[in-house]
Each structure stands twice: as C-alpha cells, then as structure tokens.
C-alpha cells in the first residue's frame, strides 16, 4: 500500500514537472526562432522598415492632397491629416500583420531543428512586424504633433493600445486562416491582398461611421476592423461618437480567427504527418 502511494506521489510530481518543462521548451523554441527571424531580416531591415513606413504615409498623403485640392473640410476635428492618419494606420496594422503571418507559414526552409514548426515562424514573423509598426506609429504621430497638430498625442493611451492589441490578434488569426486556405486554394493570397487593402473604403478611414445613414451603418457594423478603428480614434478625440462601437464584437472577431486558425493548423499537421 505504501509502495503504491509513493509511486502515485512520484507520478504526480513527474506530471507536475512535465507541463512546465514543455512550456519552457516551447518558449525557448519561440525565442530562438524570433532571434533568427530578426537576424534574417537584419540585412534588409532598413529597406523593409522604410517600405513599411512609406506605404501608409503614401496613402495618407494622397488622400489628404485630394481633400486639399477639393477644399473638403475635415470630417471630424480640426485636422484632416490627423483624422485620415487615425484611420489609415490601424487598418494597415491589420493588413500587414495578416499578410506577414500567412507569408511566414512557408518558412519551413529556415528550420534548423525538427521541433520547430510553421506556427513558431508565424508567431515570430507577426511579432517582428508588430514591433516595426509600433515604431512607425510613434514616429507618425509624434511627427504630426510637432508639425501639424498637438492633438496627435493621444489623450487616452489605453484605447489606442487596446485597438492595436485587438488588431494584432485579428491579423494573426486571419493570417493563420489564410495560410491554411493557401494550401487548398493557392491563388487565395492574391484575392486576400486586394480585399485587405479595400478595407480602407469599408473601415471608417475616410468617414465617421455614426454619421452615415442607418442602412449603411447596418452593413458596415459587421466589419470588425471598423470597430478597432473607432476605438483607435477614441484615444485621440475625447468626444468621438461611439454609437456603432461594440467591444465584445471586436474582441470576439479578434479571438475567434485565432482559435479557428489553430484548429485548422493542427488538422493539416495531422493529415501531413
């Protein structure tokens, strides 16, 4: 009886030690893959960072120039540049994160050890581009605060951080799903690239969703990126309209693709095994 109890205690101790060891191994793998991803990008990091910075700036500049030439008044607030920037920037966070997560799923050729999987490269690639976009955001809005309007410094950082966090989860989740769809429909990446950038028209970058007619709001409200843009702008405008914003729906659409993508990733991994 005592021997059975002692063996049971040893088994429970072993079980308690196995779980943290597996988590520790996974963290070490992710850390190694992340450092390797940074090393791979280090040769072209300056050029890549400039491209990441210039793409949203190019869109912001073109749209603001169009508004200036047509003498269009700011849709909200006193600065058309700030209003457009607070709409374009969060959309491109989602677009680039979803594209990067999908692209790094094909990085198996950089594997050095059998324990490394596509998911590790997707997480490291997403973390890399997220860090780059955080730097881009700091430079963009600090520059606007210096040269355009002091309102470019958020008055509520929590709303800005929550919006970026939701968009990061959303982008990673959609990237996971897109990577799995790519295996079945190879041309899907081209359709997704076009659809993702069309979000500028449907995610509130150029307008305040609450000011639209009801029949348009009833359609656009299903776009989760629109809710993240609304939250992002709430961090800059104290009295920004919040009628259409739904935090529960935004986070539900941010976490659901992650869960679905992880399930699909595990399913495809079992089939390929």
Protein Blocks (a to p, Z undefined) as FASTA:
>chain_A
ZZmmmmmmmmmmmmmmmmmmmmmmmmmmmmmmmmmmmmmmmmmmmmmmmmmmmmmmmmmm
mmmmmmmmnopacfbdjbfklmmmmmmmmmmmmmmmmmmmmmmmmmmmmpfbfklcfklm
mmmmmmmmmmmmmmmmmmmmmmmmmmmomklpcfblklmmmmmmmmmmmmmmmmmmmmmm
mmmmmmlmmmmmmmmmmmmmmnopmbcfklpcfklmmmmmmpmklmmmmmmmmmmmmklc
fklpcfklmmmmmmmmmmmmmmmmmmmmmmmZZ
